[in-house]
């Protein structure tokens, strides 16, 4: 992990994407949104969320 990489909780990702808990966990389960597990906690690096958003925007533009 690079210096300055922030880790987000699932509720933080829910808020940023305006999605419910189930939808966010579906993205994590299908590996569309990478995460790390620290003990029992799931954390999503901010760069992974940014990459996910850019990928989805690119897919929408190509459709």
N, C-alpha and C positions, 0 to 999 in steps of 0.2 A: 504494500500500500504506500502510495506516495505521501510525502509530507503535506499536510493541509487537506487531506481527504476527509470529508465529514461523513459520518455514518448516520443514517436516518432510521427511525423506528417505523414499524408498519403503520401506526396511527399518523405519523408525519407524512408518509407517502400517500395514505388515504386522503389526507387534507390537501396535499399538493395536486393530486390527480382528480380530486373530487369523485372518488370511487369508494365503494363499500369495502369492508374487511374481506368478504368472500372473493370479490373481484381481484383485490391485491394479492391474496394468497393463491388464486388461480394463476396469476402472472408469475408468481414465484415458483409454484409447483411445475409449470410448463417451461420454466427457465427462460421466459421472455424477459424477465426482470431478474438479473443476477443478485444474489444476496450471500451473506456469510452467516453462519450460526456460531454464536459465542455462548457456550453453555446451552441454555434453553431459549435464548433470545435471538431473533432474526434481525439482522441489520442490512440495510441497503446503502451502498456507497452512492454519494450524490452524483458521481460521474456515470454510474450505471443508470440512474434515473434519467439523467440528461441524454445519454446514448439511446435509451429506450424511446424517449420523446422524439428525438431526431429521426430515428428509424421509422417510427410510426408516421411522422410527417412526410418522410420520403415515400413511404408506401402509399399514403393517401394521394400524394402528388402524381405518382405513377399510375394510379387507378383511373 
